[in-house]
Amino acid sequence: MRRPDLTLETSPVALRDLHPRTAMEAREVLAGLRANPKSLPPKYFYDREGSRLFEEICDQPEYYPTRTEIAILEARADALANRLGREVLLIEYGSGSSRKTRILLDCLPEPVGYVPVEISRAALEGAVEGLLEEYPGLSLYPVCADYMELRSLPFADLPEGKRVLFFPGSTIGNLHPREAVALLRNMRAVAGPGCALVLGVDLRKDAAVLERAYNDRRGVTAAFNLNLLRHVNKALEGDLPLDAFRHRAFFNARLSRIEMHLVATRAVTARVAGKTVRFGEGESLHTENSYKYSAEEFTELLKGAGFEASAAWTDPRKYFCVFYAESAR
Ligand SMILES: C[S@@+](CC[C@H](N)C(=O)[O-])C[C@H]1O[C@@H](n2cnc3c(N)ncnc32)[C@H](O)[C@@H]1O
């Protein structure tokens, strides 16, 4: 039953806001919009509307990653619970709506707490309010932060327990493999010695399947991509004309990554943060990468970051892989 009094404002949950720089930095955005080739960091996708659109992407029939990862987690819930054991402190990076977290929370015996780390405060608050209601006994330690800059967990009173990093959604794929190793090393340092990792990775597959997933028929991924320009306009008093750009997503086989771009369909001159920004007709703004791996490649990558993988669970089509790994040192 719904308990209207249990909200973030009235609960004892203390959300730590490290004030990640989602507040668009004019300098960074202008540099990206004026570079050749042009690009913007994907963290700017996730304003309130961006987080909502991401959830909608997850429900599109072409977007297999979410459904497939959920199916793997559900099928392996018992195996995971056995490996993780009792008294787990679950630390999730890029937690979003914490939808997949519930699968772990439902199978773990006596978790001692949950630390969601998320750059979007709106998404974090929404997730925490839902969890407060559904898991009233669970201790929550939400952190609004850019995980690329997190060096420690900002709580003096975290409970003792096995620290388990959870990083689903193939979010790791948004990083260049070198950056992915650096982030995983940092995560290991943040969680401390003896930590474990549960991480989801999208696997390399037929390009047509990959490209369909990022070009859904209803145009939700296109709307998500274009929302970046709306976000820039709103945050930096811009007037980039959304109707002058089209969504483009394709598999770059040489680099084994899906690339998302916004391509100008005509020459554009616009103002952003008081400065002029120009696009030639056909010029592209690179907005996101999503690297695809083989399970073997990613096992090696984990090794490079100091994690020893002891399980790599896939689905029957081998579309997605969930790794269980432990800190090697
Ligand atoms: C691909 S979504 C995955 C969401 C969820 N974990 C899932 O599996 O459905 C990526 C999430 O990471 C968050 N995120 C992206 N970059 C981030 C960063 N640098 N620091 C913290 N969170 C970030 C986004 O706001 C978003 O909620």
The ligand as an SDF file (V2000), in Angstrom:
LIG
                    3D

 27 29  0  0  0  0  0  0  0  0999 V2000
   22.5930    3.7540  -20.2110 C   0  0  0  0  0  0  0  0  0  0  0  0
   21.8240    4.4400  -18.7780 S   0  0  0  0  0  0  0  0  0  0  0  0
   21.7030    2.9770  -17.7340 C   0  0  0  0  0  0  0  0  0  0  0  0
   20.7220    3.1350  -16.6220 C   0  0  0  0  0  0  0  0  0  0  0  0
   20.5610    1.8910  -15.7350 C   0  0  0  0  0  0  0  0  0  0  0  0
   21.7870    1.5780  -15.0100 N   0  0  0  0  0  0  0  0  0  0  0  0
   20.1480    0.7000  -16.5640 C   0  0  0  0  0  0  0  0  0  0  0  0
   20.9180   -0.2490  -16.6620 O   0  0  0  0  0  0  0  0  0  0  0  0
   19.0120    0.7160  -17.0970 O   0  0  0  0  0  0  0  0  0  0  0  0
   23.1550    5.3260  -18.0750 C   0  0  0  0  0  0  0  0  0  0  0  0
   22.8620    5.9670  -16.7290 C   0  0  0  0  0  0  0  0  0  0  0  0
   24.1130    6.4790  -16.2150 O   0  0  0  0  0  0  0  0  0  0  0  0
   23.9420    7.8380  -15.8490 C   0  0  0  0  0  0  0  0  0  0  0  0
   25.2220    8.4940  -16.1410 N   0  0  0  0  0  0  0  0  0  0  0  0
   25.7470    8.7560  -17.3700 C   0  0  0  0  0  0  0  0  0  0  0  0
   26.9610    9.3370  -17.2510 N   0  0  0  0  0  0  0  0  0  0  0  0
   27.1880    9.4380  -15.9020 C   0  0  0  0  0  0  0  0  0  0  0  0
   28.2780    9.9480  -15.1470 C   0  0  0  0  0  0  0  0  0  0  0  0
   29.3450   10.4610  -15.7480 N   0  0  0  0  0  0  0  0  0  0  0  0
   28.1980    9.8870  -13.7950 N   0  0  0  0  0  0  0  0  0  0  0  0
   27.0970    9.3590  -13.1770 C   0  0  0  0  0  0  0  0  0  0  0  0
   26.0310    8.8610  -13.8450 N   0  0  0  0  0  0  0  0  0  0  0  0
   26.0740    8.9070  -15.1950 C   0  0  0  0  0  0  0  0  0  0  0  0
   22.8030    8.3670  -16.7060 C   0  0  0  0  0  0  0  0  0  0  0  0
   22.1580    9.4800  -16.1240 O   0  0  0  0  0  0  0  0  0  0  0  0
   21.9130    7.1400  -16.8110 C   0  0  0  0  0  0  0  0  0  0  0  0
   21.0050    7.0630  -15.7350 O   0  0  0  0  0  0  0  0  0  0  0  0
  1  2  1  0
  2  3  1  0
  2 10  1  0
  3  4  1  0
  4  5  1  0
  5  6  1  0
  5  7  1  0
  7  8  2  0
  7  9  1  0
 10 11  1  0
 11 12  1  0
 11 26  1  0
 12 13  1  0
 13 14  1  0
 13 24  1  0
 14 15  1  0
 14 23  1  0
 15 16  2  0
 16 17  1  0
 17 18  1  0
 17 23  2  0
 18 19  1  0
 18 20  2  0
 20 21  1  0
 21 22  2  0
 22 23  1  0
 24 25  1  0
 24 26  1  0
 26 27  1  0
M  CHG  2   2   1   9  -1
M  END
$$$$
